[in-house]
Amino acid sequence: MATNNLSAYEKNKLPSAHPYRFGIVVADWNSQVTHNLHKGAVETLIDLGAKDSNIDTIFVPGSIELVYGATKMCKKNIYDAVIVIGCVIRGETAHFDYVCQSVTNGITYLNTHMDTPVVFCVLTDNHIQQSLDRSGGKFGNKGVEAGVVALRMAALKEES
């Protein structure tokens, strides 16, 4: 169980997002969750100084397709960080395990083989209520956390 608010961050301890460009890939599957996560990420990036015109979003059907969308964005070489947003809910079959492992491996591969950091914002919960609680519910919004991480990774990329 989460023990902290996923929406909490200390703005004064973060760099400005103003000079950076961000890509976001959002899965439409479980859209009541993923679209809230997207909203949290975008609002956070803007709060941290990003220009709305420097945030591009593409939508893909499901979480498996996040890797393809992120790859396309990384290959453009115009983004300082890319966020992938998805939600996989455990069901009665092994499908959950295969999807979660595939997406995790794909994003890990991109982070080790591409020059653009890819931030993992894919909820992998046992039931829908857990996802709702983490996408604007009682635990805050994991999308906010992803926005903060994307900014920190963009700044790290710039240091190298």
C-alpha positions as a printed NumPy array, in Angstrom:
array([[  0.   ,   0.   ,   0.   ],
       [  1.247,   3.484,  -0.814],
       [  2.249,   5.452,   2.236],
       [  2.773,   8.857,   0.695],
       [  0.959,  11.3  ,  -1.514],
       [  2.108,  10.791,  -5.095],
       [  1.229,  14.41 ,  -5.888],
       [  3.611,  16.022,  -3.389],
       [  6.746,  17.786,  -4.629],
       [  8.88 ,  20.712,  -3.541],
       [  8.85 ,  23.122,  -6.456],
       [ 11.665,  25.259,  -5.049],
       [ 14.031,  22.271,  -5.104],
       [ 13.513,  21.547,  -8.807],
       [ 14.946,  23.196, -11.907],
       [ 12.665,  25.126, -14.22 ],
       [ 11.046,  23.065, -16.958],
       [ 10.987,  26.127, -19.221],
       [ 13.876,  25.142, -21.541],
       [ 12.808,  21.535, -22.007],
       [ 10.561,  19.68 , -24.42 ],
       [  8.548,  16.663, -23.275],
       [  6.805,  13.822, -25.069],
       [  3.993,  11.852, -23.459],
       [  2.566,   8.549, -24.696],
       [ -0.8  ,   7.611, -23.181],
       [ -2.58 ,   4.266, -23.416],
       [ -6.314,   4.583, -24.019],
       [ -7.02 ,   1.267, -22.283],
       [ -8.374,   2.056, -18.787],
       [ -8.755,   5.665, -19.924],
       [-10.545,   6.733, -16.732],
       [ -7.158,   6.173, -15.084],
       [ -4.656,   6.998, -17.829],
       [ -6.272,  10.27 , -18.856],
       [ -6.176,  11.42 , -15.212],
       [ -2.497,  10.466, -15.022],
       [ -1.879,  12.425, -18.225],
       [ -3.653,  15.46 , -16.806],
       [ -1.511,  15.263, -13.656],
       [  1.726,  15.039, -15.651],
       [  0.879,  17.945, -17.965],
       [ -0.35 ,  20.212, -15.161],
       [  2.804,  19.486, -13.177],
       [  5.151,  20.199, -16.078],
       [  3.362,  23.493, -16.713],
       [  3.458,  24.354, -12.994],
       [  7.216,  23.736, -13.102],
       [  7.638,  26.159, -16.005],
       [  7.17 ,  24.104, -19.173],
       [  5.49 ,  25.821, -22.082],
       [  2.31 ,  24.101, -23.229],
       [  3.718,  24.175, -26.76 ],
       [  6.705,  22.112, -25.567],
       [  4.563,  19.179, -24.423],
       [  3.457,  16.749, -27.142],
       [  1.09 ,  13.864, -26.483],
       [  0.222,  10.823, -28.543],
       [ -2.383,   8.225, -27.669],
       [ -1.997,   4.498, -28.293],
       [ -4.548,   1.695, -27.816],
       [ -2.979,  -0.063, -24.813],
       [  0.052,  -0.483, -22.615],
       [  1.928,  -2.833, -24.973],
       [  1.844,  -0.09 , -27.604],
       [  3.493,   2.409, -25.221],
       [  6.911,   1.07 , -26.163],
       [  6.325,   1.693, -29.855],
       [  5.028,   5.192, -29.199],
       [  7.978,   5.997, -26.944],
       [ 10.411,   4.637, -29.535],
       [  8.912,   6.901, -32.216],
       [  9.243,   9.909, -29.922],
       [ 12.818,   9.057, -28.893],
       [ 13.897,   8.667, -32.523],
       [ 12.764,  12.215, -33.296],
       [ 15.602,  13.482, -31.061],
       [ 13.6  ,  16.568, -30.089],
       [ 12.456,  15.584, -26.591],
       [ 14.421,  15.985, -23.396],
       [ 12.304,  13.275, -21.746],
       [  9.367,  11.042, -22.669],
       [  6.72 ,   9.817, -20.226],
       [  4.752,   6.614, -20.872],
       [  1.382,   6.385, -19.143],
       [ -0.606,   3.183, -18.854],
       [ -2.694,   1.066, -16.513],
       [ -2.796,  -2.718, -16.318],
       [ -5.297,  -4.356, -13.958],
       [ -4.751,  -7.925, -12.807],
       [ -7.346, -10.307, -14.176],
       [ -8.014, -14.011, -13.95 ],
       [ -5.384, -15.028, -16.503],
       [ -1.629, -14.642, -16.933],
       [ -2.217, -11.804, -19.428],
       [ -1.409,  -9.256, -16.685],
       [  2.039, -10.764, -16.117],
       [  2.928, -10.829, -19.805],
       [  1.801,  -7.258, -20.437],
       [  3.562,  -5.866, -17.371],
       [  6.797,  -7.694, -18.149],
       [  6.728,  -6.713, -21.806],
       [  6.194,  -3.026, -21.107],
       [  8.803,  -2.97 , -18.337],
       [ 11.385,  -4.701, -20.541],
       [ 10.61 ,  -2.392, -23.461],
       [ 11.004,   0.793, -21.428],
       [ 14.17 ,  -0.544, -19.788],
       [ 15.567,  -1.28 , -23.239],
       [ 14.812,   2.259, -24.418],
       [ 16.485,   3.734, -21.344],
       [ 19.649,   1.789, -22.011],
       [ 19.772,   2.147, -25.807],
       [ 18.381,   5.593, -26.577],
       [ 19.618,   9.03 , -25.59 ],
       [ 16.205,  10.225, -24.386],
       [ 15.128,   9.206, -20.877],
       [ 11.781,   7.407, -20.783],
       [  9.79 ,   7.738, -17.557],
       [  7.652,   4.762, -16.52 ],
       [  4.176,   5.781, -15.338],
       [  2.324,   2.507, -15.782],
       [  0.111,   1.456, -12.928],
       [  0.078,  -2.309, -12.358],
       [ -2.635,  -2.868,  -9.792],
       [ -4.728,  -5.743,  -8.512],
       [ -8.05 ,  -3.952,  -9.033],
       [ -9.439,  -0.753, -10.506],
       [ -9.867,   0.969,  -7.14 ],
       [ -6.113,   0.835,  -6.528],
       [ -5.565,   2.543,  -9.877],
       [ -8.204,   5.176,  -9.197],
       [ -6.601,   5.856,  -5.806],
       [ -3.27 ,   6.512,  -7.576],
       [ -4.628,   8.593, -10.46 ],
       [ -6.135,  11.463,  -8.535],
       [ -7.696,   9.588,  -5.607],
       [ -6.693,   9.19 ,  -1.988],
       [ -2.996,   8.614,  -2.763],
       [ -2.699,  11.525,  -5.173],
       [ -1.734,  11.251,  -8.817],
       [  1.205,   9.206, -10.064],
       [  1.168,  11.399, -13.186],
       [  2.348,  14.309, -11.046],
       [  5.269,  12.205,  -9.87 ],
       [  6.045,  11.26 , -13.492],
       [  6.137,  14.939, -14.468],
       [  8.643,  15.664, -11.715],
       [ 10.764,  12.656, -12.691],
       [ 10.719,  13.703, -16.363],
       [ 11.993,  17.156, -15.419],
       [ 14.757,  15.726, -13.243],
       [ 15.799,  13.323, -16.012],
       [ 15.772,  16.102, -18.619],
       [ 18.093,  18.125, -16.393],
       [ 20.324,  15.075, -15.89 ],
       [ 20.48 ,  14.52 , -19.65 ],
       [ 21.58 ,  18.109, -20.108],
       [ 24.436,  17.609, -17.595],
       [ 26.057,  14.872, -19.672]])
